[in-house]
Amino acid sequence: MEIRKVQITGGSSFVITLPKEWAEKQQVKKNDPLGLVAQPDGTLLVTTDLSETPAQRAKTFDVTAIDDPTFLFRLLIGSYIAGYTSISITSKNRLPASIRMVVRDFTQMTIGPEVVEETDTSILLKDLLNPAEMPFENTIKRMYVIVKNMYMDALTVLETGNAGLANDVIARDNDVDRLHWLVARQTNIILKNASLARKMGMAPSVVVNTYIISRIIERIGDHAVRYVEQAGKIRKDDLGPERLEAVRKAAAQSRAIFDRSIVSYFKADIKESHANIEQVEVLERLCQDITSHSTALDPEVAVPLRYIAESIRRAGEYAGDISENVINMLVEDRI
């Protein structure tokens, strides 16, 4: 760290010199404008970038030697989350149909990237979404609504055995994934562009906490899928009214914890978050009762029922984690 003394000129202006090595590296010359951005932690960012727009970053994949479509898909998702705005897929030979299918699946599973150029040996993807146009709050609300309805419909599948509804619940998990990937992408872009963070009115610490909450909601969605997959293996008559009511009660408790965690997040309510975490123990007891009473059932019913109880419990515990993150986010300002 270089230490430099502040000077006062004209009786009111505070002046500090810039390190010569930094100025030369950034090619700063006399009378060049520089941007000054005050950070939430009190530090001051000096930048030559005055545009306040994300940097355009390009990534190229030569798929000549890539024969695993799944590997390419993961590379594309990784590039998307990393914040690349332009992705090229090239090959020395004609692109096979499997590669083109991966690209199509990628554009359908993500928000923003579109194919803008295509030849026999190359495909160019461009991100057409401005990160500032998708506020984090809207994305979190949408994820919450989707996942909550997934759990409600999973219970309906257990009660009715509706296979079509079960498949729809599983398909909706893709929507949750694509929204979580969007949050992850925006997080990376904002952390690399302090000006964009200021434009969106979010401190980097808040951005990171929002990403963590998005990740937790995505995991709750994964458990909704496991729940509905196991529910499809059980007929309503195999459970009986008492056990089915026990599942309803545990599911309602888990959903209530999820609801309160999101409400306390948007209201920035630290006390409500604490009270919500205390409800997790109640849920754990309800789920333990379901597991204990399943021993009297045949294995083909008992095993999926235990998995359902486990998913309901884990969903509530993850919702409790959301409340913990709300406390962590607010404790510095409120206590």
Secondary structure, DSSP 4 states (H G I P E B T S, - for coil): ------EEETTTEEE-PPPHHHHHHTT--TT---EEEE-TTS-EEEES--S-SPPP-EEEEEGGG---HHHHHHHHHHHHHHT-SEEEEE-SSPPPHHHHHHHHHHHHHSSSEEEEEE-SSEEEEEE---GGGS-HHHHHHHHHHHHHHHHHHHHHHHHH--HHHHHHHHHHHHHHHHHHHHHHHHHHHHHT-HHHHHHTT--HHHHHHHHHHHHHHHHHHHHHHHHHHHHTT--HHHH-HHHHHHHHHHHHHHHHHHHHHHHHHHHT-HHHHHHHHHTHHHHHHHHHHHHHHGGGS-HHHHHHHHHHHHHHHHHHHHHHHHHHHHHHHHHHHH-
